[in-house]
């Protein structure tokens, strides 16, 4: 399998707290993308980080990539109830190629 | 902002019937994909399509499946003889890669296929 696991599988926090989700993979990648999925809905692209990048920011999102450990993390700062969703990492291995998705982390943000 | 659209949003069919799922990728994108997500499971890659031909397919994408870009805008997934285990959410995605575009894959809202 090219993809490892995401952890935690589920995370419950209070509004205003930070949420950190981790993703691991097994083979060298070209890029890693994070997506959000609200229950039963489509996948919303959040951020893409390339294998030669270590950190990217987008609004309240911060993504890090450690290629030596084959892992990535997604940090959502100052979480809101609207952030409640499942979050997936997906790894890309070549330009234009398929994405391999992890199992996802189910985030619940309580008001 | 341009979006990937998919129709229908929900398709119910009898086992053994043929279904066609339709997608309109974002207009200047060059790579097209189909993925599926069985309820409660992770998203799985089915097939990628570039320059009017399949560029990669997974083990799931057997002879029962086919894809087509019949005109300049639509991208379809056909399942010839549906099985109960084909019940899933099917997502279409497109990527602008090429001409300086990025690898980001933009997903449509999905078609929920229920096979009875």
Interface residues (C-beta under 8 A of the other chain):
Chain A: X30 X31 X33 X35 X40 X41 X42 X43 X44 X45 X48 X88 X90 X92 X95 X96 X97 X98 X99 X100 X101 X102 X103 X104
Chain B: X30 X31 X33 X35 X42 X43 X44 X45 X48 X50 X55 X56 X58 X89 X91 X93 X95 X97 X98 X102 X103 X104 X105 X106 X107 X108 X109 X110 X112
